[in-house]
Amino acid sequence: MSVNYPKEDKFVEPYSKLAYIYDDVMAHVDYKNWSRYIQKIIQKWHSGTKKILDISCGTGNLLLELDSRRYQLHGFDSSFDMLQRARRKCMPYNISIPLWQSNMISFRLKQKVDVIISLYDSVNYILDISDWKNMFDCVYDGLNIGGLFIFDICTEKNSKKYFANYFEKKIGNGYYYTRESNYDSTSKIHSNRFDIHFDLENKTYVELHKQRILLLKDVLNLISITNFKFLGAYNGFTFKYGNENSLRIHFVLKKETRK
């Protein structure tokens, strides 16, 4: 079936319109298994964890899979629209998860937490290398002594193998979209363009997403100049050490002493 877009395009901020179809677009992601993996990391390195903060919580999929009976869960995201979806999704489960809008490179917490997570390569959206230091500083300041920072990256191998010249088209309930992806190995920028059309509207919304792809050695160098203790960089969803042939790498850092 061919898709004919309306002639009028409207460029909007990333995750403003994608938020409304995000869960359909990400339906292939096994958040339940991902949450199990994160909890295994927590049990391995900080079994006494009580408070967890997700600093790129999106529509709340991972928070809803974590055990709210065991942990006090909190989350923020830079996208207001994604947060609105997350709040609506929490209601039927009668789960009270504080959610607010903030930015991972400039946040401050009133109360410290035991674990901070940022998953699904959200940190790849940090385009300026200097802002990585800002993120690490904010996270470090927000953790209790002994607390963990768990984050992941998509690697260059992933971008080259699956998204060098990628095109996807999907027709959903009341909408359709296309996604075009490409990777520039010189600038190390991975670009995604989403063209989203809702059946009841006469325009196509365009979102341009850019992610900086860092090599494992680059991330390790950035970590080395922080106050964190490096615990591991794991391949995918394992406890095997990651390398440049990994598609996704999870990093685990620990706050040991006061600044």
Secondary structure, 3 states (H helix, E strand, C coil): CCCCCCCCEEEECCCCCHHHCHHHHCCCCCHHHHHHHHHHHHHHHCCCCCEEEECCCCCCHHHHHCCCCCCEEEEEECCHHHHHHHHHHHHHHCCCCCEEECCCCCCCCCCCEEEEEECCCHHHHCCCHHHHHHHHHHHHHHEEEEEEEEEEEECHHHHHHHCCEEEEEEEECCEEEEEEEEEECCCCEEEEEEEEEECCCCCEEEEEEEEECCCHHHHHHHHHCCCCEEEEEEECCCCCECCCCCCEEEEEEECCCCC
